[in-house]
Amino acid sequence: MKRRKILIIVLSLILCFVFSSNAFAADGYYIYEDIFVNAIKLDKTYHYIDFDLNDGCVITEFKTPAKGKITLNLSDASGSLNYSSYFLFATNLMEEDSLIADIEPTVKYDSKSNKYTYSKTISVPKGKCYLIIYNEEDKDFTFNLGYTPTFSGTDIARISAKKRGFIVKCKKANAATGYQIRYSRSRKMTKAKMISTTKLFRTVSKLKARKKYYVQVRSYKRVKVNDKYKIYYSKWSKIRAIRTR
């Protein structure tokens, strides 16, 4: 039976296995006797060899502040990860149907870093998730989990001129915290001014009368990652032009 299939079974039988407990790369906790779960942080790089090992198997836990995307980034000096490593993402260690993704990476040589690299993005729910790593060669490599929350972008729903200003309405963005508006006298958005708001409507005033301005909007989401708040932005919308009164 392939190692990958064995690891899928581990999801439902994990409490029956006993792993070594000499973890020191991250904080963690015991779930049963000597079974140790390493707590890791998002967007942080780790060395595989620094974790608690048992025949090349490591259990890690991470938390996502909102539904989003996780990008598994691997860097290997020898290329040994090919056909010898497996990465399982799951929401529960005791339920086989909680499996999110089963990844068997194929690393490729990167001449810039002089290393073998691999990257894979998957969707994850909000809350606690697990990453189980099996490395048959038991050689070191680095990995990190890049995170971005899922939320929709926006566009200008309506824009109208007013005396020495304009009123702009943004299209509602699902799961977004708020919106940003930027405007400039230049279509290239040089020296653009920016305004943030949590409302769909925003009035921009104290501009020059009877002058053309170029306007764009984007949505943003503010979430707490690794105990610190971080803001993620969507792409800017198409440019709209408006002439003030």
Phi, psi and omega in degrees: 000139180295151179302325181300316180294323177298317182292328176297321177294327179302329181301326180264345184242016190303328183287349180270353182258148178243122181249159174298154186238029182266047182282139179214357182281336183208167174289165179181196182202161177267134176260340178191118179047248183262014179276112186250132177253120179277124177274121181242163181253151177288151177061025178237139182270135181233153171265125181303319185293343181279354183265170176297122186241145169212103184054036175081016181249131180231136175249126178233156179231139175218163181236133176257131184286342180201162176304136184188206181240137173247130176250116177277116179248124181241144175222124187228127183285334187251345184080014185285350182289336182298124176063015181224005182222150181221143182231119181249129173252133182210161177262349181209135182281345184252004182232120182295326182282003177271004181296127178266314182207147178234106189246128172245097189289150171238100184284150178234147183289132177248113185293333181292316182265351183059036179220168175265129186233162179205145179216135181213131181251134179227161176270140180226149177278174175287142174113203185282132176225163181234146172236118176257127183245128172240124181237102186298323180283342179059035178257158185284150171202166177252150177213151170212159181247100176284137185236138170220132179287156178266122174202156185271159176278186182219176178210171177278113180282321180201144176218134182221147182278151171219175181298117180055039178178194178204163176242129181238140175242130178267147171288140183298132179253121181295133176068011179274154176276322182190198186222153173238141178239131173233145183216152183203158173283345182255137178294337178278001178063030175287141182055036180290146174258148187232141179229136176252144180207154175258001181255157180287329180260144174210134176260129176249124186230183180062035175264179178282140182287143175056039178239149179274135177234148177253135190230140173224157176226158173208159177260163176216159177227131181251118181225160180264113180243124181054043176070012176228139180284138180224143182250131178247143185239148172275179176286155176291147178285177174295151182283134172241143181254143179216140177252124182289161177271000000 
